[in-house]
Amino acid sequence: MRWLASVGGVGYLRPASGTWGSLAALPLAFGIHLLGGFWLLLVLTLLAFGLGWWAVQHLTAQGHGEDPSWVVIDELAGQWIAIFPVSYGAMFMGVDVWRLWPGWVAGFVLFRLFDIWKPWVIGRIDRMGTPLGVMLDDVVAGLFAAIVAIALAGLSHGVLM
């Protein structure tokens, strides 16, 4: 259970365990994309969310606290969502996913920004104090990051001018 919640122990790295969890999610997303494209990344993100929610429920019931800092499965799921536009775009355009490297950087930076800052609904969800809240605030931070990354890509490519 701890192995799953800490993403193979990555959550025990210090300082900034959430950032380490997000960083660990990137090469995993890359490999998943190479194996099965966007659709496999989507399915495994849903699986990570479900397993993470289950793990956090059990860990909090065992007295590990509301949101232990070493639990980073939520960062993994949120970071993967932030990378969805990159994976989908590479698949849709038929290009190597690494050619979209600015999207990888933007997805990481934007996800960390929204996950740390917790604006608007992300902060409300974080304050739920439940295992679902632990997972869901990172999902929404990942969605926000993905939306902003899409907008930035549109501006960069002259689509939104």
N, C-alpha and C positions, 0 to 999 in steps of 0.2 A: 504494500500500500504506500509506504513512504517512498519507495523507488519510483512508483508511478507519479505520485504527487510532486516529487522533486525533480522529475524528468531525468531519471538515472543518476541522481545525486547532484545535478547542476545547481539546484536550489540552495545547496549548502555552501556554495562559493560566496565569498565576501570581498569587498563590500558590494552593495546593490544587487542582491540576488535576482530581482526582477529583470534587471538589464541582462544579467548572465542568462536567464531563462529565455529572454527574447533573442539574444545572440545565438543560443543553441538551436532555436527554432529555425533559423535561416538555412543552415546547411541541410537540415532535415527536410525542409520544404523544397529545397533545390533537388535533393535526391528523389523525393516523392514525385515531383514534377517530371523528372527524367524517366521514372518508372511508369507513370500512368497519367501524366498531364494534369490539367486543372481538375478533372472530375475525381481523380483519386485523392488529390489534395482536399477537395471539398468533403468527400466521404470520411477521410481520416480526421479532418477538423471536427466534424460532427461527432465522430467516435471519441476524440480527445475531450470534447466538451462533456459528453455523457459520462465517460470514465472519470474525468476530473471532478464533476459534480458528485458522483458516487463516492470517490475517494475523500473529498473534503467533508462530506456528510459523516463518513465513518471516523475520520480523524478528529473532527470537532466533537463527536459523541464520545471519543476516547479521552477528551480533555486536553487536546493540543492547542486550544485557543480558537478564536473566531476566524482568523486569517493568518496562519503561521507564515512568517516571511520566507521559509524554505519551500513552501508550496508554490511552484511556478508552472504547473500544468495550465493554469489560467493564462499566463503570459504566452505559452506556446500556442494555445488556441487563438488568442487575440492577435498574435503576431502573424499566424498563418492567414487569418482573415485580412489583415493589412496587406498581405502579399497576393491576395486573390487577383487584383487587377493585372499584376505582372504575369502570373501564371496563365490567366485567361487570355490576356493580350498576346502572349507568346504562342499559345495554342491556336488562337484565332488567326493570327497573321502567319503562322507556320515558320516562326523564327526561333533560333536558339534562345532559351530563356535567359541566359547570361548576357545576351546583347542588350537586354533591358535593365542593365545594372543600375541606372539612376533610379528606377522604380524600387529596386531592392533597398537602396540607401534611403529613399524617401519613405518607404513603408516602415522601415525600422525606426527612423528618427521621429516620424509622425506618430507611430504607435507609442513609443516611449513618452513623447510629449503629452498625448492624451491620457495615457495610463498614469502618469505622475501628476499632471495638472488636475485631472478629473473634472472638467467643466460640465455644467448643466446636468443632464440626466445621468452621466457617468458617475458623478459624485453622489447623486441620490441613490443609485443602485448600489454603490459601494457601502453606503450607510445602512443598507437593509440589514446587515449583520447576519446573513444566512449563507449557507453553502451555495445556494443559487446566486446570491449577490456577489460572492467571491468570484464565481466564474463569469457571470453576466456583465460585470463592469468592464472586464477585459474584452469581451465580445463586442460590446458597444464601442469601446476605444478603438478596436480593430476596424469596425465599420466606419467610424469617423475618419480614421487614418486612410482607409481605402478610398473614401469619397474625396478627401482632400488630395490624395495622390492622383486620382483620375483627373481632377480639376487642374492640378499642376501640369500633368502630362498634356492635357488639352491646350493649356496656355503655351507650353514649351513647343508644341507642334503646330501652333497657330490655328488650332481648331476653334478655340474659344475667344478669338479676337474680334 
